[in-house]
Amino acid sequence: MAIPDFQSCMRPLLDAIKDGQTYHFLNAFESVCDFFELTDEERAAKLPSGKQTVIKNRVSWSRTFLKKAGLLTQPQRGHVQITPLGLKALEDCPKRIDVKYLKQFESFLEFHTAKPSEPSLPDKIENDENTDPTERLEKAHGEIQKELVAELLENIKQQTPQFLENLVVELMQAMGYGGWSKESGSATQYTSDGGVDGLINEDPLGLETIYLQAKRYTTGSPIGRPDIQAFVGALEMKRSRKGVFITTSRFSNEAQDYISKIQKKVILIDGQQLAELMVKHGLGVSTKETYQVKAIDTDYFTDD
């Protein structure tokens, strides 16, 4: 089955601790996973940030919401215990406990309707009560990144071919290639250097050189196998084993299949990947806002 949303986890979490005993949260969490019969793959699936599993994040937010409503308490760090209100909720809601039910409790209402001092998320995301706050934040960030990548690629397409040739060199350096010096890379368009548009010297003596090819296509036409074969031929003339072919367009299936069958190490980067790498390595973009998501420092509250 699909990984349940955080509201669907509320009743199973309370049900796992309904005998009134104090449980370690991880044990209650495992009970929720067992209730939904999640597979190992579903239990291991991570959020886009890669820092936490989806199901752990959702059950943790269920715990937070239930605690704010007074349905469970945390008598000690990392543990949970049901309250009388929690027991009543199990009676009131035999099938599902959700945010709508929790809104009858004043303590929860104050928490849930509090207005943040920072700029809010888009309304269509903020008001999605089936998604927990962490996922709403990551979803908003993902949508902003997606729009940025598309806009960035359009801007690149509007520049000259020479701009792209310089760009690919700067991107490789930003990614750490030729990091021994800012002068480790250069564009070669002005020297008509036989089928390559740039190069990166990975070491000061130039014993390992990566050659670059850049193709700026303003249309949707893909880069085909002949263009890749020509680039591989240029690498052979340079006696080089490494090359990177970057385009603002995409690569045909034949081009990708050809690359998989040759001995030389040639990497293909299409327009989408190019823009994503620029965002990741801070090239051609600037930071507009920074939001820090903080968590409790448990060591601070631990006695020596």
C-alpha positions in Angstrom: 0.0 0.0 0.0 1.0 3.7 -0.3 2.7 5.3 2.6 -0.1 6.8 4.8 -0.3 10.6 5.3 0.4 12.0 8.7 -3.2 12.3 9.7 -3.9 8.6 8.9 -1.1 7.8 11.4 -2.8 9.5 14.3 -5.2 6.8 15.4 -2.8 3.9 14.9 -0.2 5.8 17.0 -2.7 6.2 19.9 -3.9 2.7 19.5 -0.3 1.4 19.9 -0.2 3.0 23.4 -3.8 2.7 24.5 -3.0 0.5 27.5 -1.7 3.6 29.3 1.9 2.4 29.7 4.9 4.6 28.8 6.4 3.5 25.4 9.5 4.5 23.7 8.5 6.4 20.6 10.5 4.1 18.3 8.5 1.1 19.5 5.2 2.9 18.9 6.5 4.0 15.5 7.2 0.4 14.6 3.7 -0.5 15.6 2.3 2.1 13.2 4.4 0.7 10.4 3.2 -2.8 11.2 -0.4 -1.6 11.3 -0.1 -0.4 7.7 1.9 -3.5 6.7 4.6 -1.3 5.1 7.2 -3.0 3.0 10.9 -2.6 3.7 11.1 -0.3 0.6 8.2 1.9 1.9 9.8 2.1 5.4 13.2 3.2 3.8 11.7 5.8 1.4 13.2 9.2 2.2 12.1 12.8 1.8 13.6 14.8 -1.0 16.1 16.2 1.4 17.3 12.7 2.1 17.6 13.4 5.8 14.7 11.4 7.1 12.4 8.7 6.0 8.9 9.7 4.9 7.1 7.5 7.3 9.2 8.5 10.3 8.6 12.2 9.5 4.9 11.6 9.2 4.5 9.6 12.4 6.7 12.2 14.2 4.3 15.0 13.1 1.3 12.9 14.2 2.9 12.7 17.6 3.4 16.5 17.7 -0.2 17.2 16.7 -1.6 14.7 19.2 0.6 16.2 21.9 -0.5 19.7 21.1 -4.1 18.6 21.4 -3.4 16.9 24.7 -4.2 13.4 23.5 -0.8 12.1 24.4 2.1 13.3 26.5 5.9 12.8 26.6 6.7 11.9 30.3 10.4 11.6 29.4 12.6 12.2 26.4 11.8 9.9 23.5 8.8 8.3 25.2 5.0 8.7 24.7 2.0 7.9 26.9 -1.7 8.3 26.1 -3.9 10.7 28.1 -7.6 10.5 29.1 -8.4 12.7 26.1 -6.5 10.3 23.9 -8.6 7.4 25.2 -11.8 9.3 24.6 -10.6 10.1 21.0 -10.2 6.4 20.3 -13.9 6.0 21.4 -15.1 9.1 19.4 -13.2 8.2 16.2 -13.3 4.4 15.6 -11.9 4.8 12.1 -9.8 8.0 11.9 -8.5 10.8 14.0 -7.6 13.9 12.0 -6.9 17.7 12.2 -10.7 18.4 12.0 -11.2 16.4 15.2 -8.2 18.0 16.9 -9.5 21.5 16.3 -12.0 21.2 19.2 -9.1 21.4 21.6 -8.1 25.0 22.4 -4.4 24.1 22.9 -4.2 22.6 19.5 -6.1 25.4 17.9 -3.6 27.9 19.2 -0.8 25.9 17.8 -2.4 25.2 14.5 -3.6 28.7 13.7 -0.5 30.5 14.9 0.8 32.9 12.3 4.6 32.6 11.6 6.6 35.8 11.7 8.5 34.7 8.5 6.8 34.9 5.1 4.3 32.1 4.7 4.2 29.3 2.2 2.0 29.6 -0.8 -1.7 29.2 0.2 -2.2 26.1 -1.9 0.5 24.4 0.0 0.0 25.9 3.4 -3.7 24.9 3.4 -3.0 21.3 2.4 -3.9 19.6 5.8 -3.2 16.1 4.4 0.5 17.0 4.2 2.7 17.5 7.3 4.6 20.8 7.8 8.0 19.3 6.8 6.7 18.0 3.5 4.8 21.2 2.8 8.1 23.1 3.2 10.0 20.7 1.0 7.2 20.7 -1.6 7.3 24.5 -1.7 11.1 24.5 -2.0 10.8 22.0 -4.8 8.3 24.1 -6.8 10.5 27.2 -6.4 13.6 25.2 -7.6 11.7 23.8 -10.6 10.6 27.2 -11.7 14.1 28.5 -11.2 15.7 25.7 -13.3 13.2 26.4 -16.1 13.9 30.1 -16.1 17.6 29.6 -15.9 17.7 27.4 -18.9 15.6 29.9 -20.9 18.1 32.6 -20.0 21.0 30.4 -21.2 19.3 29.7 -24.5 19.1 33.5 -25.1 22.9 34.0 -24.8 25.5 33.5 -27.5 27.3 30.2 -28.1 30.4 31.8 -26.8 28.7 32.5 -23.5 27.8 28.8 -23.1 31.3 27.8 -23.9 32.6 29.9 -21.1 29.8 28.8 -18.9 30.6 25.1 -19.1 34.2 25.8 -18.1 33.0 27.8 -15.1 30.5 25.1 -14.1 33.2 22.4 -14.2 35.4 24.5 -11.9 32.5 25.2 -9.6 31.9 21.5 -9.3 35.5 21.0 -8.2 37.3 19.9 -11.3 40.6 21.6 -11.8 40.3 23.0 -8.3 44.0 23.5 -7.9 43.7 26.9 -9.7 41.2 29.3 -11.1 43.2 29.2 -14.3 42.9 25.4 -14.6 40.2 25.7 -17.2 39.7 27.7 -20.4 37.4 28.0 -23.3 38.9 27.3 -26.7 36.5 28.9 -29.1 38.9 31.6 -30.2 41.6 29.1 -31.2 39.4 26.7 -33.3 40.8 23.9 -31.3 39.6 20.9 -33.4 36.1 20.0 -32.2 36.3 21.0 -28.5 35.0 24.1 -26.9 36.9 24.1 -23.6 39.2 22.1 -21.4 39.9 21.5 -17.7 43.4 20.6 -16.5 42.9 18.4 -13.5 46.5 18.9 -12.3 49.1 21.7 -12.7 51.1 19.7 -15.3 48.1 18.9 -17.4 48.7 15.2 -17.2 44.9 14.7 -16.9 42.8 16.9 -19.1 39.0 16.9 -19.6 37.8 18.2 -22.9 34.4 20.0 -23.2 31.9 20.4 -26.0 29.0 22.9 -25.7 26.0 23.0 -28.0 23.4 25.8 -27.6 20.1 24.8 -29.2 17.2 27.1 -28.9 14.8 24.6 -30.3 13.8 21.2 -29.0 16.0 19.3 -31.5 18.1 16.6 -29.7 21.8 16.0 -30.1 22.2 12.9 -32.2 24.8 10.2 -32.5 26.9 11.9 -35.2 27.6 14.9 -33.0 28.8 12.6 -30.2 30.9 10.5 -32.6 32.6 13.7 -33.8 33.4 14.7 -30.3 34.8 11.3 -29.5 36.9 11.6 -32.6 38.2 14.9 -31.3 39.1 13.3 -28.0 41.0 10.6 -29.9 43.0 13.3 -31.7 43.9 14.8 -28.3 44.8 11.3 -26.9 42.3 12.0 -24.1 40.2 9.5 -22.2 37.7 12.0 -20.7 35.1 14.3 -22.2 31.9 16.1 -21.2 29.3 17.1 -23.8 26.9 19.7 -22.6 23.8 21.0 -24.4 20.9 23.2 -23.7 18.7 20.6 -25.6 18.6 16.9 -25.0 20.3 13.7 -26.3 18.7 11.2 -28.6 18.4 7.6 -27.5 21.0 6.6 -30.2 23.5 9.1 -28.8 23.1 7.7 -25.2 23.3 4.1 -26.5 26.5 4.9 -28.4 28.2 6.4 -25.3 27.4 3.3 -23.2 29.4 1.1 -25.7 32.7 3.0 -26.0 35.7 2.8 -23.8 36.3 6.5 -23.4 34.6 8.2 -20.4 32.2 10.7 -22.0 29.5 12.3 -19.8 26.4 13.8 -21.4 24.7 16.7 -19.7 21.4 17.9 -21.1 19.7 21.3 -20.6 17.7 20.3 -17.6 20.8 18.8 -15.9 22.9 21.8 -16.8 20.5 24.2 -15.1 20.1 22.0 -12.1 23.9 21.8 -11.6 24.1 25.5 -11.9 21.6 25.9 -9.1 23.3 23.3 -7.0 26.7 24.9 -7.3 25.6 28.5 -7.1 26.5 29.5 -10.7 24.3 32.2 -12.3 22.0 32.3 -9.2 22.0 34.1 -5.9 20.3 33.4 -2.6 17.1 35.4 -2.1 16.0 34.1 1.3 17.3 31.7 3.9 15.0 29.8 6.2 16.5 27.9 9.1 14.6 24.8 10.3 15.8 24.1 13.8 15.3 21.2 16.2 15.7 20.6 19.9 19.3 20.1 21.0 18.7 17.1 23.2 22.3 17.2 24.6 21.5 20.6 26.1 18.8 19.1 28.3 20.8 16.0 29.3 22.4 16.0 32.8 26.1 15.1 32.9 
